[in-house]
Structures are given as structure tokens and as C-alpha cells.
């Protein structure tokens, strides 16, 4: 019985410590990390839109994305890079910022997008076509900048 009590209390202390760590992660202010620059080339008027990008390509970065962030400047975006091209499904769990999502194929052409994704909404936001890249920008920018399916992007990383 004493052994059981010891294990029970040890487990309870462990759970409390984990809960405190989760609170600390949620309270930590996550800063934008400029990993590179991305250009959107619009085919309708031959203009270019530039973004500073944070790149998400590790499992952890892809899974967390822009979660827990309070703000993103208009000229900032997050680029998700995947190893293959397939239909993608994103959601807004723990994401405080309303976003537009652009889905790009392996040739870096926009194949579809989702506009005005709502903060904290866990509904699926599918790509509607195979995509290898996903670009998240502030909500409303697709319409404001007249970005369309068929436009293309290029990006360069900083070392």
C-alpha cells in the first residue's frame, strides 16, 4: 500500500510539472524569425509582391506553425516546405492570427487557397489540389494584393 501511495504521489507531481511546462510554452512570446525572402509573381499585371518568410520544414515547426503567436506584420509570412506533393490539410488550432493560406505545387505555382481562416478554428482547410508548399499570410492579403491561382513564387533562404 505504501508503495502504491508513493507511486500515486510521484505521478501526481509529474503531472503538475507537465502542466506548468505547457503553461510556460503558451505564455512565451514567439518572435518571427526571418529565414528568407519570397516573391509572388502575379501573371495578371506582371507585378511582384515580396514577403519576409519564416520557414517551417522540421516536424515540430510544421506541426506548430504560427500557433500561439499574437501578431504578424503585413510583409511577413510562413512557408511550409514538404518533401512531396500531395493534397494538404491545415487547421487553425491554437492560432490567434486570422490567415490566408496559399497552396503551391512542386513548380511553386499557386494551385488553390483558403481565405480568412478563423483563429482557433479546427475545421479542415484542404488544398483542393496536390501541393508541396503552403504559404500563410495575414487574412485579407490575397484579395488586397490580387493574388490568384496560377501566380507563381520563388524564395531564397538566408544562411
C-alpha positions as CSV (number, residue, x, y, z in Angstrom):
1,X,0.0,0.0,0.0
2,X,2.8,2.4,0.9
3,X,4.4,1.7,-2.5
4,X,1.2,2.5,-4.3
5,X,0.9,5.8,-2.4
6,X,4.4,6.7,-3.3
7,X,3.8,5.9,-7.0
8,X,0.5,7.8,-7.0
9,X,2.0,11.0,-5.4
10,X,5.1,10.8,-7.7
11,X,2.8,10.6,-10.7
12,X,0.7,13.5,-9.4
13,X,3.8,15.7,-9.0
14,X,4.9,14.7,-12.6
15,X,1.5,15.7,-14.0
16,X,1.7,19.1,-12.2
17,X,5.2,19.7,-13.5
18,X,4.0,19.0,-17.1
19,X,1.0,21.3,-16.7
20,X,3.4,24.1,-15.6
21,X,5.6,23.5,-18.7
22,X,2.6,23.7,-21.0
23,X,1.6,27.0,-19.4
24,X,5.1,28.3,-19.8
25,X,5.1,27.5,-23.5
26,X,1.8,29.2,-24.1
27,X,2.9,32.3,-22.2
28,X,6.2,32.5,-24.1
29,X,6.2,35.2,-26.7
30,X,7.3,33.7,-30.0
31,X,9.1,36.1,-32.2
32,X,9.2,36.0,-36.0
33,X,12.4,34.5,-37.4
34,X,13.4,35.8,-40.8
35,X,14.7,32.7,-42.6
36,X,14.5,34.1,-46.1
37,X,12.5,36.1,-48.7
38,X,9.7,35.1,-51.0
39,X,8.4,36.8,-54.2
40,X,4.9,36.3,-55.6
41,X,4.9,36.9,-59.4
42,X,1.4,37.9,-60.5
43,X,0.5,36.8,-64.0
44,X,-2.3,39.3,-64.4
45,X,-0.3,42.5,-64.2
46,X,3.3,41.2,-64.1
47,X,3.9,42.8,-60.6
48,X,5.7,41.2,-57.7
49,X,4.8,41.0,-54.0
50,X,7.6,40.5,-51.5
51,X,7.4,38.8,-48.1
52,X,10.0,38.1,-45.4
53,X,9.5,34.4,-44.6
54,X,9.9,32.1,-41.7
55,X,10.5,28.6,-43.0
56,X,8.8,25.5,-41.4
57,X,10.2,22.2,-42.6
58,X,11.0,20.2,-39.5
59,X,8.2,18.1,-38.0
60,X,8.0,20.3,-34.9
61,X,7.9,23.6,-37.0
62,X,5.3,22.2,-39.4
63,X,3.1,21.0,-36.5
64,X,3.2,24.3,-34.6
65,X,3.4,26.7,-37.5
66,X,2.0,30.1,-36.3
67,X,0.4,28.7,-33.2
68,X,0.5,30.9,-30.0
69,X,1.6,34.0,-31.9
70,X,-0.1,37.3,-31.2
71,X,0.9,39.2,-34.3
72,X,2.5,39.0,-37.8
73,X,3.5,42.1,-39.8
74,X,1.9,42.6,-43.2
75,X,5.1,41.8,-45.1
76,X,5.8,38.6,-43.1
77,X,4.7,35.0,-43.9
78,X,5.4,31.4,-43.0
79,X,6.4,29.0,-45.7
80,X,5.8,25.3,-45.1
81,X,8.1,23.0,-47.2
82,X,7.1,19.3,-47.6
83,X,9.2,16.5,-49.2
84,X,6.4,15.5,-51.6
85,X,3.4,16.9,-53.4
86,X,0.0,15.8,-52.2
87,X,-3.3,17.2,-51.0
88,X,-2.7,19.1,-47.8
89,X,-5.0,19.8,-44.9
90,X,-4.3,22.6,-42.4
91,X,-6.3,23.9,-39.5
92,X,-6.1,26.9,-37.1
93,X,-5.8,25.1,-33.7
94,X,-4.1,27.4,-31.2
95,X,-3.6,30.0,-33.9
96,X,-4.6,33.5,-32.8
97,X,-4.0,35.3,-36.1
98,X,-6.6,35.2,-38.9
99,X,-4.8,33.9,-42.0
100,X,-5.0,33.3,-45.8
101,X,-3.3,30.1,-46.9
102,X,-1.8,29.6,-50.4
103,X,-1.2,26.1,-51.6
104,X,1.7,25.7,-54.2
105,X,2.6,22.7,-56.3
106,X,6.2,21.4,-56.8
107,X,6.7,24.0,-59.6
108,X,5.9,26.7,-57.0
109,X,2.7,27.8,-58.7
110,X,-0.4,28.6,-56.7
111,X,-2.9,25.8,-57.1
112,X,-5.5,26.8,-54.6
113,X,-6.0,29.0,-51.5
114,X,-8.2,29.4,-48.4
115,X,-9.1,32.9,-47.4
116,X,-9.9,34.3,-43.9
117,X,-9.1,31.2,-41.9
118,X,-10.6,32.0,-38.4
119,X,-8.4,31.9,-35.3
120,X,-8.7,28.7,-33.2
121,X,-11.0,27.0,-35.8
122,X,-10.2,23.3,-36.1
123,X,-12.1,22.8,-39.3
124,X,-10.1,21.3,-42.1
125,X,-8.7,23.7,-44.7
126,X,-7.9,21.4,-47.7
127,X,-5.6,22.4,-50.6
128,X,-8.1,21.1,-53.2
129,X,-5.1,20.1,-55.4
130,X,-1.7,18.4,-54.7
131,X,0.7,20.9,-53.0
132,X,4.3,20.7,-51.8
133,X,4.4,24.2,-50.3
134,X,2.0,26.2,-48.2
135,X,2.3,29.9,-47.6
136,X,0.5,31.5,-44.6
137,X,-0.1,35.3,-44.8
138,X,-2.3,37.7,-42.9
139,X,-6.0,37.3,-43.7
140,X,-7.3,39.6,-46.5
141,X,-4.0,39.9,-48.3
142,X,-4.9,37.5,-51.1
143,X,-7.8,39.8,-52.1
144,X,-5.9,43.1,-51.3
145,X,-2.9,42.1,-53.4
146,X,-5.0,40.4,-56.1
147,X,-3.2,37.1,-55.8
148,X,-4.6,34.4,-58.0
149,X,-4.4,30.7,-58.8
150,X,-1.7,30.3,-61.4
151,X,0.6,33.0,-59.9
152,X,4.0,31.7,-59.0
153,X,6.5,32.2,-56.3
154,X,10.2,31.9,-55.7
155,X,12.1,32.1,-52.5
156,X,15.7,32.3,-51.2
157,X,16.9,31.3,-47.8
158,X,19.3,33.2,-45.6
159,X,22.3,31.2,-44.5
